[in-house]
Amino acid sequence: MKEGNYYSKLKTLEKFGKIKNLELQKEFLLQEKFKINGKTRREITYKCDFIYISCDDNKTHVVDVKGFKTDIYKLKKKLFEHKYGIEIEEV
């Protein structure tokens, strides 16, 4: 419900030209898959709830609507911010 309400807010901002390029559930690669001792390790990805660009300053915003921050989320957040240089905004 919280995510749906935030989406409605973003759609309104997009309609009035305040934001652009709104995407939902975009996936980012944090670490490629690799092999070790003949075993393949899966890639690590992070999927944000929303990503958009603000029209006033052309800044990219990555947003995650959170009720509870799991340890996995906290780790992926650090990896994402380090790799992409964009701070995740938590709502």
Residue, then its C-alpha position, 0 to 999 in steps of 0.5 A: m500500500k505504501e509503495g502504491n501511494y508513493y507511485s501515485k505521487l511520482k506519476t503526478l510529479e511526472k504528469f506535471g513535468k517535475i520528474k522524467n524517465l520513471e521506471l519501476q523495479k529496475e534491476f542492477l548488477l552488483q556482482e557478475k557470476f563467477k566460477i570457483n573450483g568448477k562451481t558457478r556462483r550466481e550473480i548478485t543483483y539489486k532491484c529498486d522500487f523506483i528510479y527517475i530523474s528530477c527535471d530541475d537538476n537532472k539528478t537520478h533518484v533511486v528509491d526503495v519503499k521500506g517497511f523493514k530493512t533486512d540484513i541482505y538489503k543493507l548489504k546490497k544497498k552498500l554494494f549498489e551505492h559503492k558501484y553506482g555512486i548513487e545514494i538509495e533514498e528510503v521511503 
